[in-house]
Amino acid sequence: MFQLGTALLDACVLAILARSDTYGYALTQSVRGVIAVSESALYPVLRRLQKEGLLTVYDRAFNGRNRRYYQITAGGHGRLTQLCASWAEFKQKVDQVLEGGVS
Amino acid sequence: MTKDEFLSELRKRLKKLPESEQANALAYYEEYLQEAGPAGEQAAIAALGSPAQVASAIIGDYAIKQVDAEKDTAQKKDFGPLKTLWIVVLAVIASPIALPLAAAFVVVLVALLITVFTLYLTLFVSAIAVVAISIVSIVVAVIGLFVAPPKAALLLGLGLMGIAAGTALFIFSVWISRLTIQGITWLFAKLLKRKGDQA
């Protein structure tokens, strides 16, 4: 079963990072453009994904301060593929219900 | 609330986490507020929610991860199940839910803990008593072997069985205690996390 909260958030974060590396603030804004999560919801997700080895971090100087970039790993790509498959299945089931295919 | 006030309040709320976790979270939120810029700082602080809410989201997620990790590596010396339980209890107390609700949580938790651990204490003591009596029986039986061999042999057998049963009971009570602590921690971490997600 697709866990809406956690899995969807993981999937969106990994998908955004699969396109390009980015930093916390920008990532939060991107995710919030799609899912209604609180601004403080992303840090625990990023920390967890990092500990699971699905993403790595590196620091870059920006305007005399630090920006921490998040980068997806090979393991992260693998997880993203799994999540996309679960999402497709979930989406299909919901579509069936919404279109009245299931009594 | 200014950026510095927000960060120092958050620092206070994260005190119970390991040093590296605190540093990481604080660096993240400092960078986050810098990105918002001086103009957007107030809006960003308002959108993040109170430092207490931000902290419970971090601690809740951390505790769940910790419980999972403990399941994987059965023994982890630097960060046992009791420490994790303690962090979660503190987080529940510190979190910005209605006070009566917090009080109810604490009362339920304390009642649970007292009940469960009294039960386990009984198990421990019984196990030790069984082993002790068995040892005495064996000693008596060994002496008695010269006087009344059949009776002594029976007593010896019973004594050995008693040691086996007592040891098994002891191992079981240790195992069930660990499991219960993990279970309670997990439950509270889950409650905390749900609240953090809503925040």
Interface residues (C-beta under 8 A of the other chain):
Chain A: G5 Y23 G24 Y25 A26 T28 V37 S38 E39 S40 A41 Y43 P44 V45 L46 R47 R48 K51 R65 N66 R67 R68
Chain B: E21 N24 A25 A27 Y28 Y29 E31 Y32 Q34 E35 A36 A44 A47 L48 G49 Q53 V54 A57 I58 G60 D61 Y62 K65 G196 D197 Q198 A199
